[in-house]
């Protein structure tokens, strides 16, 4: 009887290990496939895009190693305490990721408030002198708002990066002029290279943190941009989401979680009570 019970328990454990290995291998394969598709259809040089390849290789290696260890009778963790600690850590990571992604998603549907004093339009890539799809989408979203709110001015924020023949701010300004936006309503900020610099430099141009400001950026980026603006002292800040979709949206959503974590850890949200104002 004990022998039969022991065999059943062993078979059950081995079945669980096989399933776990298959899940790891499958997840790793999907990450690598996504990396290849995104790279071929868009670019392998996208910011932090390498994480999909790294994650895929790591997951597949774990899957193969997991199966190999099971065949030799070894386990990842010895004792209940180590297994319990590993489960708690994994649950915490998944919970943290879910909470941050939920916060990111709140910005995806943000449409802003009417009658803002200023828009801060965040830059994105420029191909030579042509706007990237993300930059065009942000600029067109800002143009629609400016047409509906004739007293609002726009600070176009973005410097000139590698492969860009003009600054991101100048590229946006050209699109706005072509759309009939008055030069008097267009202010260029051409020195920033990060979101934090975008917000800081733009507020220095505006000259006040008390005015009503809308941050125009891609939908996946709105939450972090608004948090950054409030941490910089912005008293009345709202987000305006420019549409962004397609194969790269999952990448940018995941990247936002990583960028949010880095900004938080390095204190970029900690100016006064700026960060906590987002949850009051």
N, C-alpha and C positions, 0 to 999 in steps of 0.2 A: 504493500500500500504506500509506504513512504517513498519507495523507488519510483512508483508511478507518479506520485505527486511531484517528486523532484524533477522528473523528465518533463512534465507539463510546465512547471515553472521555468525550466531552462528554455523550452520551446517558445514560451510566451516572451521571455526576455530577448531571445534571439530575433523573434519576429519584430519586437519593438526596435531593436537595433537596426535591423534591415530597413524598416520604415524610416527611421531617423536618418540613416545614410542616404536613402533615396531622396528624402526631402532636401538634405544639404546639397547633394549633387544636382538636383533639379533647380534649386534656387541659384546655385553657382552658374549653371548653364544659362539660365534666364538673364543673369547680370551680364555675362559675357556677350550673349546675343544682343542685348540692348546696347552695349558699348559698341559693337560692330555696326549695328543698324544706325545708331545715332551718328557715329563717326563717318560712315559712308554717305548718309543722306545730308548731314550738316557739316560737322568738322570734328576731328579728333583733338583739336587744340582748345576746345571750350574749357572755361574755367572749372577746375576740379572734376573734369569728366573722367579722369583716370580712376576715380574711386570705384566706378562700376567694374572695371577690369580687375582692380585689386580685390574688390569684394568677391567677384566671381572666382578668381583663382583661389582665394582663401577658403571660400565655402566648399569648393570642389576638393581641395586638399584635405579639409576636415572630414568630408564625406568618405573619401578613400581611406584615410587614417582611421576613422571610426570603424569601418568594416574590418580593416586589418587587425585592429586591437581586439575586436570581438572574436575573430577567428583564433587568436592566440590566448583568449581568456582574460585579457587585461581590461581595465576600465579607466575612464577619465578621472574619476574621483574615488578616493578611498574613504569609506565611512559616510554615515548619514549627514553629519554636520557639513562636510565639504560639498556634498550634493545639494543640500538645502541652501547653503550660501550661494552656490552657482545659480540655482533657480531664482533666488531672491534678486541677485544682480541682473540676471536676464530680464526678469519681470520689471525691474526698475528702469532699465534701458528702454524697453518697449513702451512702458508707460510714459516716460519722458518724451520719447520720440512722438508718441501719439498726441500728447498735450501740446507740444510745440507746433506740430503740423496742424492741429485744430486752430491754434492762434493764427498761424499763417493763412489758413483758409478764411478767417474772418475778414482779411483784407482783400480777398479775391473779388468779393461782391461790393466793395466800397465805391460809392458814387460821389462822395463829397457833398458839401453844402453850397447853396447858391449865395452869391454876393460876397465872395471872398476878396480880401484886399490883394493878395498875391497868390500865384501859383509858383511852386518850385518844381521844375520839370527835370527829372534826373536823366543824365545822359546814358547812352549805351554805345555799342560799337558802330564805327563808321568804316565802310569799305572804300578806301581812297577818299572820294568826296561824296559818296552815296551812303544814305542811312541804312543801317541794318534793319531787318523787319521789326525788331524790338524798339529801336529808336523811332522809326516811322510811326509805329503804333502809339507810342507815348506822345509824340508830337501831335498827331492827329487827334488824340483824345484831348490834349490841351487846347487845340484850335477850336474844337467843338464847344468846350467850356467857355473860352474867351468870346466866341460869337454869341453865346447865350447870356454872358455877363460882361457887358461892354465897359464896365468900370474897373475890371480886374486886370492887373499887370502880370507878366510872366518873367520869372528869373530862370533862364536856361542854363543849367549847370552841367559842365562836363569839359574836361581838358582834352588834349590831343595825345593819343596813345600810339603804340607801334603799328605801322601799316595804315595810319590815318593821315591823310594829306591836309585835313583841316580839323579844327577842334569839334567836339561833339556839340558844343553850344552853338558854333557857327553853322553847323549842318542843320540844327533845329531852327535857327533863325531864318535860314534861307527858305525852309519849308513854310514857315509862318508868313514870310513876306509874300511868297507865291500864292498863299491862300488869302491875302488881303488884310492881314493883321498889321495895324499901324506900327511903325518903327518906334513910336513913343511908348508903346506898351511892351516892348521887348528889351530885356536886360540880359546881357551875356555874362556868365561867370565861367572863365576858361582855364582855371588852374586846378580844379579838383580831380582826383583819380579814384577816390573811394566814396562810399555812401556817407561816411562820417564827414569827410571833407566837403562833399556836396552840400550837406545841410549847414555845416559851420560857415562856410564861405558865403552861402546864399543869405543866411541870416545877417551876416555882417553887411551885405549889400542892402538888405531891406532896412536895417538900422533899428529894428524893434522886435521884441519877442511877444508883444501884446496884440499885434494885428492878426486877423484871421487869414490863415495860410492853408493851402491845399498842396499836398505832395503828389505829383503825378508820376507814376512809375508802373512797371509791369505788374499784373495782378498778383503774382507770387511774391513780389518784393514789397508790397504796400505795408504789411504789418511791421517789418523790421525798419523800414524807412520812417514810419510814423513814430515808432518807439525812439528811434535815434533823434528825431526832431524834438520830441518832448523832453528827452534827456538833455538836449542842448538848450533847453529853457523855453521852448515854444509853448505858449499858454493856450492857444486856440488853433489846434492842428487837426486836419482831417485828411484822409487818404482818398485818392481818385485813381481807380484801377484801370490801366490800359489793357485791352484784351491780349492774351498770349495763350496759344494753344499749340497742339502738334506733338510730335514725338519727344521733344525736349522738355515738355512741361514736367514730367515726373522727375527728371534730373534737377531742374531748378527748384522744385518743391523740396527735394531732399537736401539740396545744397543750402537752402535757406535755414534748415534746421542746424546744419553744421556752422554756418556763418553766424547765426543767432547765438549759438553756444560760445563760439570764439569771442564775439563782441562782449558777451556777458562776462566771461571769465577774465578778460583783459580790461574790464571796467569801463567800456565805452558807453554803457548805459547808465553809469552811476553818478552823473552830474546832479548833485543835490538829490531831490526826490524824483528826478525826471523819469526814471524807469518805472517806479511804482505808481506814477500817475496814470499809467496805462490800465491799471486794475482797480482804480478808485471809482 
